[in-house]
Amino acid sequence: MAPPALRTRSVATTLERNGNLTLVVVDRARAQNRLRWELLSGIIRKDLQVKYQGSVLGFLWSLANPLVLLVVYSFVFGVVLKSGIPHFGYYLMAGLLIWNFFSGSVQTACGCVIGNAGLVQKVPFPLTVLPLAAVGFNLIHLVLQLGTMMVVMAATGYTAMIGPGLILIFPAVAVAGVLAVGVSFLVAALNVRYKDTTHIVEILLMAGFWVNPIVYAIVQVYHELGGWAWLYWVNPMASVVVTMQRAIYAADVPINGSTDKVLVSTQWSFYLEHLALGAAISAAIFALGFAVYKRMSADFAENI
């Protein structure tokens, strides 16, 4: 007999105790959810072990990448190109870490089905856990990197981020997570049938880095687009990035040599309104990605 977690049908057993009938129902959905969670956590642990196996520093390497980028971009944009944004390194990291989470999730998910071809072809299991594991893997890195950045900022005396505005991190990460899962479902499915998907995704993510206000202030977008600036917010990651900047960078300071402020607003309502739009668009992308993935997953074993 198969274990309860693997049964495909609900089981109802009637027991008689002291003349009373007790109906014990083993819920199918609950058992399947438990199985999915065990698979998801197992895949994430395996990916973490594979990534850092044999490494001297191990997980500390996940912190090295953003720190190197911090130094390089701070020098290029803060010193050479003189962006004019005070404490540019902190401004950069506020947007860069959440962007790295999104782009890393999508890139990892793009090859998650093909990378587990042996498992997909031989073992029946819920295939939806593969893109979810890719996002979960990158979410762990995001949490640790955010924690490290907070410690560094506090240690260097930058206290502008200390305040209730930090709460905005949670809805921003939630919207980015929903979007990342939706896009991950989509690219993971398409890449099984269309192998050029990986290259297209790389190009789009590279362009996306510059489209989002990570190395420049959002107020510059308003100046350039004028009355068309509202189109900029159709990109859900734009609202996520500026919200993270409000939560972490938090400084209500002018751009050097300008009357414009680095943050377009300090009011929570501005960011929550744009996050709401981003959440709606992300939910639509999630629904599309999930539908495409479910539809195409039946042919994964054959097309890999």
C-alpha positions as CSV (number, residue, x, y, z in Angstrom):
1,M,0.0,0.0,0.0
2,A,1.3,3.5,-0.9
3,P,2.1,5.9,1.9
4,P,-0.7,8.4,2.9
5,A,1.2,11.3,1.3
6,L,1.2,9.5,-2.0
7,R,-2.3,8.3,-2.2
8,T,-4.4,9.9,-5.0
9,R,-7.8,9.5,-3.4
10,S,-9.3,10.6,-0.1
11,V,-9.7,7.8,2.4
12,A,-12.6,7.6,4.8
13,T,-12.4,5.1,7.6
14,T,-15.2,4.5,10.1
15,L,-14.2,3.5,13.6
16,E,-16.5,2.3,16.4
17,R,-15.4,3.4,19.9
18,N,-17.7,2.9,22.9
19,G,-20.7,2.9,20.6
20,N,-19.7,6.1,18.9
21,L,-18.9,6.4,15.3
22,T,-15.9,8.5,14.5
23,L,-15.3,9.4,10.9
24,V,-11.6,9.9,10.1
25,V,-11.0,11.6,6.8
26,V,-7.6,11.8,5.3
27,D,-7.8,14.9,3.1
28,R,-6.3,14.4,-0.4
29,A,-5.5,18.1,-0.9
30,R,-3.7,18.3,2.5
31,A,-1.6,15.2,1.7
32,Q,-0.7,16.5,-1.7
33,N,0.3,19.9,-0.3
34,R,2.5,18.2,2.3
35,L,4.1,16.2,-0.5
36,R,4.7,19.4,-2.6
37,W,6.3,21.2,0.4
38,E,8.6,18.3,1.1
39,L,9.7,18.1,-2.5
40,L,10.1,21.9,-2.7
41,S,12.2,22.1,0.4
42,G,14.2,19.1,-0.7
43,I,15.1,20.6,-4.1
44,I,16.1,23.9,-2.6
45,R,18.4,22.2,-0.1
46,K,19.9,20.1,-2.9
47,D,20.5,23.2,-5.0
48,L,22.2,25.0,-2.1
49,Q,24.4,22.1,-1.4
50,V,25.4,21.7,-5.0
51,K,26.1,25.4,-5.4
52,Y,28.4,25.6,-2.4
53,Q,29.8,22.1,-2.2
54,G,33.6,22.1,-1.8
55,S,33.7,25.9,-1.4
56,V,35.9,27.2,1.5
57,L,33.6,30.2,2.1
58,G,30.4,28.4,1.2
59,F,27.3,30.5,1.6
60,L,29.4,33.7,2.1
61,W,30.0,33.8,-1.6
62,S,26.3,34.8,-2.0
63,L,27.2,38.0,-0.2
64,A,30.4,38.6,-2.2
65,N,28.6,39.3,-5.5
66,P,26.5,42.3,-4.4
67,L,29.4,43.7,-2.4
68,V,31.6,43.7,-5.5
69,L,28.8,45.2,-7.6
70,L,28.4,47.9,-4.8
71,V,32.1,48.9,-5.1
72,V,32.1,48.8,-8.9
73,Y,28.9,50.7,-9.5
74,S,29.6,53.2,-6.7
75,F,32.9,54.0,-8.4
76,V,31.5,54.2,-11.9
77,F,28.3,56.1,-11.2
78,G,29.2,57.9,-8.0
79,V,32.8,59.0,-8.8
80,V,33.4,58.8,-12.6
81,L,29.9,59.7,-14.0
82,K,28.9,61.6,-10.9
83,S,25.2,60.6,-10.7
84,G,24.7,63.3,-8.1
85,I,22.8,60.9,-5.7
86,P,24.2,61.2,-2.2
87,H,25.3,57.9,-0.6
88,F,24.9,56.3,-4.0
89,G,26.1,52.9,-2.9
90,Y,23.2,52.5,-0.5
91,Y,20.7,53.8,-3.1
92,L,22.1,51.3,-5.5
93,M,21.9,48.3,-3.2
94,A,18.3,49.1,-2.3
95,G,17.2,48.5,-5.9
96,L,19.9,46.1,-7.0
97,L,19.2,43.3,-4.4
98,I,15.5,43.0,-5.3
99,W,16.3,43.1,-9.0
100,N,18.9,40.4,-8.5
101,F,16.3,38.3,-6.7
102,F,13.9,38.7,-9.7
103,S,16.4,38.2,-12.5
104,G,18.1,35.3,-10.6
105,S,14.8,33.5,-10.1
106,V,13.8,33.8,-13.8
107,Q,17.3,32.7,-15.0
108,T,17.4,29.7,-12.7
109,A,13.8,28.7,-13.5
110,C,14.4,29.0,-17.3
111,G,16.5,25.8,-17.2
112,C,14.9,24.1,-14.2
113,V,12.9,21.5,-16.2
114,I,15.7,20.6,-18.6
115,G,18.2,20.6,-15.7
116,N,16.0,17.9,-14.0
117,A,15.3,15.9,-17.1
118,G,16.1,12.6,-15.5
119,L,13.7,13.3,-12.7
120,V,11.0,14.6,-15.0
121,Q,11.2,11.6,-17.3
122,K,11.3,8.8,-14.7
123,V,9.5,9.9,-11.6
124,P,5.9,11.2,-11.4
125,F,5.8,14.3,-9.1
126,P,4.1,17.7,-9.1
127,L,6.1,19.6,-11.8
128,T,5.1,23.0,-10.4
129,V,7.7,22.6,-7.6
130,L,10.6,23.1,-10.1
131,P,10.0,26.8,-10.9
132,L,8.9,27.4,-7.3
133,A,12.2,26.0,-6.0
134,A,14.1,28.3,-8.3
135,V,12.3,31.3,-6.7
136,G,12.7,29.9,-3.2
137,F,16.4,29.4,-3.8
138,N,16.9,33.1,-4.7
139,L,14.5,34.3,-2.0
140,I,16.9,32.8,0.7
141,H,19.8,34.7,-0.8
142,L,17.7,37.9,-0.9
143,V,16.8,37.6,2.8
144,L,20.4,37.1,3.8
145,Q,21.8,39.8,1.6
146,L,19.2,42.3,2.9
147,G,20.2,41.4,6.5
148,T,23.9,41.9,5.7
149,M,23.2,45.2,4.0
150,M,21.3,46.5,7.0
151,V,24.2,45.5,9.3
152,V,26.7,47.3,7.0
153,M,24.6,50.4,6.8
154,A,24.1,50.6,10.6
155,A,27.8,49.9,11.2
156,T,28.8,52.8,8.9
157,G,26.4,55.2,10.6
158,Y,23.7,55.4,7.9
159,T,20.6,55.5,10.0
160,A,18.1,57.1,7.5
161,M,16.5,53.6,7.0
162,I,15.7,53.2,10.6
163,G,12.0,53.8,11.0
164,P,8.5,52.4,10.2
165,G,9.2,52.8,6.4
166,L,11.1,49.5,6.6
167,I,7.7,47.8,6.6
168,L,7.4,48.6,2.9
169,I,10.0,45.9,2.3
170,F,7.4,43.2,2.8
171,P,4.8,44.2,0.2
172,A,7.5,45.0,-2.2
173,V,9.1,41.6,-1.9
174,A,5.6,40.0,-2.1
175,V,4.9,41.7,-5.4
176,A,8.3,40.8,-6.8
177,G,7.8,37.2,-5.6
178,V,4.4,36.8,-7.4
179,L,5.9,38.3,-10.5
180,A,9.0,36.1,-10.3
181,V,6.9,33.0,-9.9
182,G,4.6,33.9,-12.8
183,V,7.5,34.7,-15.2
184,S,9.4,31.6,-14.0
185,F,6.4,29.3,-14.8
186,L,6.2,30.9,-18.3
187,V,9.9,30.7,-19.3
188,A,10.4,27.3,-17.8
189,A,7.6,25.9,-19.9
190,L,8.6,27.7,-23.1
191,N,12.3,26.7,-22.7
192,V,11.4,23.0,-22.9
193,R,10.0,23.4,-26.4
194,Y,11.8,26.5,-27.6
195,K,15.5,26.3,-26.7
196,D,16.1,29.9,-27.7
197,T,14.1,31.1,-24.7
198,T,17.2,31.1,-22.6
199,H,19.0,33.6,-24.8
200,I,15.9,35.8,-25.2
201,V,15.5,35.9,-21.4
202,E,19.1,36.9,-20.9
203,I,18.7,39.8,-23.3
204,L,15.5,40.9,-21.7
205,L,16.9,40.8,-18.2
206,M,19.9,42.8,-19.2
207,A,17.6,45.4,-20.7
208,G,15.4,45.3,-17.7
209,F,18.2,46.3,-15.4
210,W,18.6,49.6,-17.2
211,V,14.8,50.1,-17.7
212,N,14.3,50.0,-13.9
213,P,15.5,53.0,-11.8
214,I,18.4,51.2,-10.1
215,V,21.3,53.4,-11.1
216,Y,19.3,56.6,-11.6
217,A,16.5,58.4,-9.8
218,I,12.9,57.9,-10.8
219,V,12.4,61.7,-10.9
220,Q,14.6,61.7,-14.1
221,V,12.1,59.4,-15.7
222,Y,9.3,62.0,-15.0
223,H,11.5,64.7,-16.6
224,E,12.1,62.7,-19.8
225,L,8.6,61.1,-20.3
226,G,6.5,64.0,-19.1
227,G,2.8,63.2,-19.5
228,W,3.7,59.7,-20.6
229,A,5.4,58.8,-17.3
230,W,2.4,56.7,-16.3
231,L,3.4,54.1,-18.9
232,Y,6.6,53.5,-16.8
233,W,4.5,52.0,-14.0
234,V,3.1,49.3,-16.3
235,N,6.4,47.5,-15.4
236,P,5.7,46.0,-12.0
237,M,9.3,45.9,-11.1
238,A,9.5,49.7,-11.3
239,S,7.1,50.1,-8.4
240,V,9.0,47.3,-6.5
241,V,12.4,49.0,-7.0
242,V,11.3,52.5,-5.9
243,T,9.4,51.1,-2.9
244,M,12.6,49.3,-1.8
245,Q,14.5,52.6,-2.2
246,R,11.9,54.3,0.0
247,A,12.2,51.6,2.6
248,I,16.0,51.2,2.7
249,Y,17.6,54.3,1.3
250,A,14.9,56.5,2.8
251,A,16.8,59.8,2.7
252,D,14.7,62.8,1.6
253,V,17.7,64.6,0.1
254,P,18.1,66.5,-3.2
255,I,20.2,65.3,-6.1
256,N,23.5,67.2,-6.1
257,G,23.3,70.3,-8.2
258,S,19.5,70.1,-8.6
259,T,16.3,71.0,-6.7
260,D,14.9,67.5,-7.4
261,K,14.8,65.0,-4.6
262,V,16.2,61.5,-5.0
263,L,12.9,60.0,-3.8
264,V,10.0,61.2,-5.8
265,S,7.9,61.1,-2.6
266,T,8.2,60.2,1.1
267,Q,4.5,59.4,1.5
268,W,3.6,55.7,1.9
269,S,0.4,56.2,-0.2
270,F,2.4,56.9,-3.3
271,Y,4.3,53.6,-3.1
272,L,1.3,51.5,-2.0
273,E,-0.8,52.8,-4.9
274,H,1.9,52.0,-7.4
275,L,2.5,48.6,-5.7
276,A,-1.2,47.9,-6.0
277,L,-1.0,48.4,-9.7
278,G,2.1,46.3,-9.9
279,A,0.4,43.6,-7.8
280,A,-2.5,43.4,-10.2
281,I,-0.3,43.1,-13.2
282,S,1.9,40.6,-11.5
283,A,-1.2,38.5,-10.6
284,A,-2.3,38.5,-14.2
285,I,1.2,37.4,-15.3
286,F,1.2,34.7,-12.6
287,A,-2.2,33.4,-13.9
288,L,-0.9,33.4,-17.5
289,G,2.4,31.7,-16.6
290,F,0.7,29.0,-14.4
291,A,-1.8,28.3,-17.2
292,V,0.9,27.9,-19.8
293,Y,3.0,25.8,-17.5
294,K,0.1,23.4,-16.6
295,R,-0.9,23.1,-20.3
296,M,2.6,22.3,-21.6
297,S,3.8,20.2,-18.6
298,A,2.1,17.1,-20.0
299,D,4.6,17.0,-22.8
300,F,7.7,17.9,-20.8
301,A,9.0,14.3,-20.7
302,E,8.6,13.9,-24.4
303,N,10.1,17.3,-25.4
304,I,13.1,17.4,-23.2
